[in-house]
Amino acid sequence: MMKGNNERTLTKAEMEIMNIMWDKGEGMTTHEIIDEYPEPKPAYSTIATFLKILTVKEFIRSKKQGEGSKTLVFFPRISREVYANRVMKDVKNSIFAGSMKSMLSFFAQNEEVSEEDLEEMIEMIKQTHPLAPPSMEGSRM
């Protein structure tokens, strides 16, 4: 079943929880997630509510910590890379009419991108894109 766009994206608060879980790289309890927040720490009930929402949205799953335990351990069901890819495709398609060129042009013009960063990005594209011409040693763009 295709999820609506709202269910496929994360709110700022949900993204904070997902970043904590992605950074940790292993299952976490509600208390462990709260421990990763700076002061003032959010209330247990607040994080528990967001974990329920993330479970319904199918971003995380949970299992009991041990046999007979009531404590749940939460695990991401989607990697940061997969989520970033999904979001960037949505941005490209919805804001830039599917044009990668328009999207990259926007960022190049509106972000403070150094010449060094641009050169590194061009080299990355040349190395990873099958149709890019081979890099020429000593030449400048």
N, C-alpha and C positions, 0 to 999 in steps of 0.2 A: 504494500500500500504506500503510495507516494505521500510523504509528509508535506504539510504546508510550509511555506517559507519561514514563518515564525517558529515552527518547531525544529527547523533545521539550523537555526542560528542561536547563538548564545547571547544572553544579556551581559552587561558588564559584571554583575555579581556572579553569574554562572561561570563566566570566563575566569574570574579570579579563582574559583574552586577548581576548575579544570586545569589551570596553570599550576596550581599547587600539586594536583595529582600527577600531571605530566612531569613536573620537575622531580617529584619523589620517585617516580618510576616503579612503584609497587602499590599494592592495596593499602588503603588507609581507613581508619575508623573516623567517626565524626570528631572525636576529641583530638585525634592526630591532625586532622585538617584545621581545626580551630587553633591548635598550637602553632601552626605555621603563619597565622595572621599577625600583623603588628598590633600593638596596643592602640586603641582599645579593641579588644577581641570581640568578635560578634557573639551574640547569644547562641547557645546550643540549639534552641528551637529555630532560629533563623537559618542556621546551616542545615539542620535536619530538613527544613522545608525545601531549601534549594536542592538538596540531595534527592528528595522525592521527585521534584520537577525534572531534574537531570535524568533520573531513572525512567520517568514517563516519556521523556524526549528521546530516550535510548542512547544517551551519551555515556552513561555509566551503568554498571550492574553491581549487584551486591551478593555476598554470601555470608553465612554465620561464621564468626571467628573460630569457633570450635564446636564440637558436639555438645549439645546442651546449653551453649552460650546464646544469649540474646543479642550480643554485640554484633553489629554488621560491619563488614569490611567492604569498602567500595573500590571498584576498579574501572578505569576508563574503557569504554567499548570502541573508542575511536582515537586514533593518534592525533597529536598536534599537527603533523604534516598533512594528514588526510583532511582534517578540519580546515586548515589554512588553504589547501588546494580548493576545497569546496567554496569557501568564502570568496577567494580571489576570482574563481570562475563566475560566481554570482555577480560580483562587482563588475567584472569585465563585460558580462552579458547585459546586465541591467543598466549600468551607467555609461558604458562605452560602446554600446551596440555590438558587442562581440569582438571589438577590434583591439587586439593586443598592442598594436602600434599606437592607437589613441591613448590607451591606458599608460603605456610606458612614457609616451610624450608628456602626458599630464604630470606624472611623477618627476620626470626630468626637469620640467619647467617650474613646478610648484614646490619642490623640495630642494633643500640645499644639498645638492649632490656634487661632490668634489670631482675634479677632472680625474683624479686617481681612482675614485670609486667607479666612474663611468668606464674607464679603461679596463678595470678588473671585471666589470659586468660584461663588457664586449668580449673579453677573453673567455669568460665562463660560457657565454652563448656559443662562441666558436667551438669550444671543446665539447659541448653537450648536444648541439643541434646537428642532426645528420646532414643538412643541406648547407651548412655554413662553410665558407671556403676555409682551407687550412690556414693556420696562423703563419704569417711571414715574419721570420726573425728579423729584428732590427727595424722594421717598418713602423711608422706612426700613422694613426688614423687622423 
